[in-house]
Amino acid sequence: MFTDIAPTYDALNHILSINIDKRWRIRTAKILRPILQRENAIVLDLCCGTGDLSLAMRAQGPAKIVGADFAHTMLTRARAKSAATLAGNKDSVISSGARNLLFAEADALRLPFADSTFDLVTTAFGFRNLANYEAGLREIHRVLKPGGTIAILEFTEPPDTALGNLYRWYFCRVLPRIGAWLSGDKHAYTYLPKSVSRFFQPAELSALLESVGYSAPAFRRWTLGTVALHTATRAASL
């Protein structure tokens, strides 16, 4: 499905969210800036798609970033966007140390990385698509360094308020029709609201993070409670 919609993926994300999706990723990258500004930090952006969060993080500092996804066509676009950004940006941070951005094909449930490799593992709107959430969290825990951070940016069901219900009507009724019309793929944009409706509420995901072995799980909700940024840490070794 993601291979099929890759050609229109970025344009539709921006159209259907009225460009708010860009702000979510930039805001996430700014929150993670203390890690991204460390020159020796290594970051994994899991289920990176066309690389928007990877690129937003690269703009925040010199950390080495690996964007990983299993959809080849998404990664092809991510690499092209990364090259275009570097070619057109003369900012010293972007053009020197922050060149350290690579993309790799990988299965999120069987990552080809050694234990305790990364200082930070992020995923934006991809974790919800994993076949097994607990297995995914355990695999992320494995590749995180002790004291490392996990950050999950994901859709969530808004509160049952007038504005929340209006958003829910748009998300479930209008968005799938526009997405199908512009992309030619009805299934993908019907799948989106269905996958969100059956995904965890923020408190539930925090509880799962804790049960898997993460410390200090927390979340913050944005944009009428329709998205949430979850953070937690792998406990430092004694």
N, C-alpha and C positions, 0 to 999 in steps of 0.2 A: 504493500500500500504506500509506504513512504517513498519507495523508488518511483512509483507512478506519479506521485504528486510533487516530486522534487522541482520540476520546472516552474511551477506556480507557487511553491511553498512560501517563499519570502513575501511576495507581493500580496498573497491572500492573508498572511498573518498581519501585515501592516494595515490592509484595507479593513479586515473584519474587526480589528481591535482599535481602529482609528489611531494607529501608531503608538498606542499605549504600551504595546509589547516591548518596544524599544526602551521605554522609560523603566520598565520592570527590570530588564537586564542591566541597564546602566546603574540603576539604584542598587542592585545586588552587587555589582562589581565594586561600587564605591564602599559598600558596607564591608566587603572583603579586602579592601585596600591594605590594611595593616599586614596581611599575609603577602599580597601581590607585590608590595614594595620591597620585600626581602629578596635580595639578589640571588640567594641560594635556595629559594623556595621552588618546589616542583608541584605543579597543579595538574590534575586530571579533570577535564570537562567531559563528563560521561553523557552518552546519547546527545552528542553535540549538534546533530543535524547539520545545518548549513553554516554553523560556526558563529552565530551572533553573540552568544555569551562569551565564547573564547575571545572574540575580537574586543568585546567590551572590557574584559579583564586585562587583555594585553595593553590597553590604553591606560591602565592604572599603575603599571610598574614593570620591573624587569624580570619578574618570576618566569621560569620556564613552564610552558603550558602544553599539554598534550590533549588535543580534542579527539575523542573516540566515538565511533558510531559503527553500526553494522550495515548501513545503507550506503553502498558505494556512490550512488549518484548524489546523495546529500554531501558526502565528503568531497566529491569533485567540485561542487559549488563552493564549499567552505574554503578549499585551497585557492580557488580563483578569487574569491572575495578577499582573502588574506593577502594575496599578491597585489591585488588592485589597491588595497588600503595602504600597503607599504609604498607602492609606486607613487601614490598621490599625496603622501603625508610627509612633510619635512620636519615635523616635531622631533626633537632629539630623543625623547623617550621612546616614541614609536619606532624611529628609524635605527636605533642602536640596540640597547639591551633587550628591548621588548620585541625584537625580531624572533625571539625564542618561542615560536608557535609551530607545532607539528600536528599533523592529523594522521590517525591510524584506524584501520578497520578492526573492530573488536566486539565480542559478545559481552555484554554487561554482566552476565552470570558466570563467565569464564574468562576473566581478564588475563591478558598475556603479560602481566607485570609481577615482579617479585613482591614478597611480603614487605610491608613498611616502606613503601617507595615514595608516597606523596604526602605533602604537608596539607593539601587541600584537595577534596574531591567535590566537584559541583555537578549539578544536572538541572537543566531548565526545561520543563514541560516534556521530559522524557521518562522520568522514573515511573510515572503512571502507566506506561506501556509495557513494563517488565512483566514477564510471565509469572514470576514469583518474587514478591516484594521482600520477604524475609531473606531469601537467598541473595537477592541483590544487595541488601544492607550488609549481610555478612561478608560478601565479596568486597564491598567498599571498605568495610572495617579491616579486612585482611591487608589491603594495599595501602591503607593510611598508616603514617608513622604514629607512634605513641604521642599523644597530645595534638594530633592532626584534626582538622575540621572537616565536617561534611556539611554541604549547603544544598538544599533541595528547593528549587523554585517550581511551584506547581499550582494548577488550578484547584479550586475547591468550591463546594456549593455555598452560595451566599446565604446570609440569614433570611429568615422568613419575614421579610418586611416588604413594604410597597415597592421600594427601589430594588430590593433583591428579587422580588417576583417579576418586575419589569425586565431585569437583566436575564432572569431564567427564561422568560418568554422569548427574548431575542436570541439567546444562546441555543435554545432547543428548537425554535420554530423558524426563525428568520435566517440565522447564520448557516444552517445546513443547506438551505436553498440557494443562498448566494454562493457558498463554497462549491456546491455541485455545479452550478451554472458556469462559474468562472474557471473551475479546474477540470470539469468534465468527469469528475469522480464523485458520484453520489455517496458511495460507501464511506469514504474518508471523513466527510464532514457530517455524516450521521453518527459515525463512530465516536467523534470527539465529545459531544455532549453526553452520550451514553457512558463513555469511559470516565468522565468526570463525576457523573451521578453515582457511580458505584465505587469511587475512590474514597480514601479515608477523609474524615474530617480532621482538621489540624491536631486536635487533642489526641485523636486516635493514632495518628502517625507519630506523634511525640511519644506515646506509650510504647509503640512498636520499636522505635529507636532505642528507648531505654531497655526494653526486654532483650534486645539483641546485644546490648553491652555498651552502648554509647552513654556518655555523661552529659549532663546539663542540656537536655533537649529543650529547645525554645522555638517559638514561631512568631511571626508578625504578619498580619493580614493587611492587604492593600486593595484599593479600588472597590469599595463597597463590599469587601470581604470575598471577592471573587478569585483572588490569588493569595498564596501564602508562601513566605520564605521560611523554611525550616533550617535550623542549625543545631549541631551537636558536636561533640568531640570524642575521639577515641582516648580512653583514659591513658595518662602517661605511665610509663613503666616505673615501678618502685625502685 
